[in-house]
Amino acid sequence: MGCAVTPPDAQRPELTLLQGQYLAFVRAYTLIHREPPAEADMQRFFRVTPPSVHRMVVTLAERGLIARTPGQARSLRVLVPPEELPPLEDPAAHEDT
């Protein structure tokens, strides 16, 4: 998946590879569907469990990388400028065969 993304803004924390992929997914999904993804959409795309997706969403919100309204479905907003996001990759391309 390449190396970690280091945003030029010194105030913004460094993204892990996986965090960058989640942010890129939320942005791409929102552009395509005109609404943010539900956690179930992220679960299907990344092929992970519901608790894993929820933990990532909470982490991204705590780090100030996304905004969300607790208790409101499809309320995610990516706060990282698009030019600072990595390209979205197919998670299946990295699975062991």
N, C-alpha and C positions, 0 to 999 in steps of 0.2 A: 504494500500500500504506500510506499514512499516514506518520507520522514515527517516528523511532526511539523505542524504549521506554526510558525512564529509570527504573530501579527506585528506590524510595524509600530503600533501604538503601545508604548511601554506600560500603559495603565492596564491593558488587556492581558489576562493570563494566557499562557501558552496552551494550545489545544493538544490533546492527545489525538492519535490517529482516529480512534473510534469516535471521539467527540466531534471531530471535524466531519466525519461521515454522517453522523446523526444530524448535524447542522445543515450539511449539504442536502440531505434527504428532505428535511423539513422545508427548506427553501424550494427545492425542485418540485416537491409534491404540491406546495402552495401555489406555485406558478402554474402548474398543469391543471389542478382541480379548483383553483380559485377559493380554496379554503385550506387551512392547515390540516395535517394528518391527525387521525386519532392514534392513541397508543397502539391499538390493534393493527393499524396500517404499518407502523414501525416494526411491530412484532413479526408480521408476515415478511416484510422486506429483509430484515436482518436475521430472521429465523432464530429468534431468541424467545425466552419466556416472558410473560407479562411482568413479573417482578423486575427482570433485567431492564426492560424498557422504562418502567416507571422510575427505577433508581437512576437511570441515565437522565431522564427528564428533570428529576429533582436536582441532580448534580449540575446540569447545565443552567438551571434557574438560579441555584445558589451561587454559581460562578459569574452570574450576570451575562451569560451568553444568549439566553432566551428570556422572554417575558411570557408569563402565562397567568391565567385567572383560575385559581384552584376551584374545583367543583364545576367549572364551565368546560364543556366538551369543545374540542378543536379551537383552543384559544392560544396556541403557541405562536410566538413571533420571534424570529431570529434577530438578534441585536448586533450581530457581527456583519460588517459590510460585505456584500457579495464578493468583491474582489479579494477578500481575505479568506474565503472558504476554499477548501480543496475540491477538486473535481469528484463527483460522486462515482463510486466504483461498485460493480456488481459483487455483493458479498459471496456469491457462489463461486466466483473465480478464485477465491482464497480457501475454499474448503479442501480438505484432504480427500483424495480419491481412492 
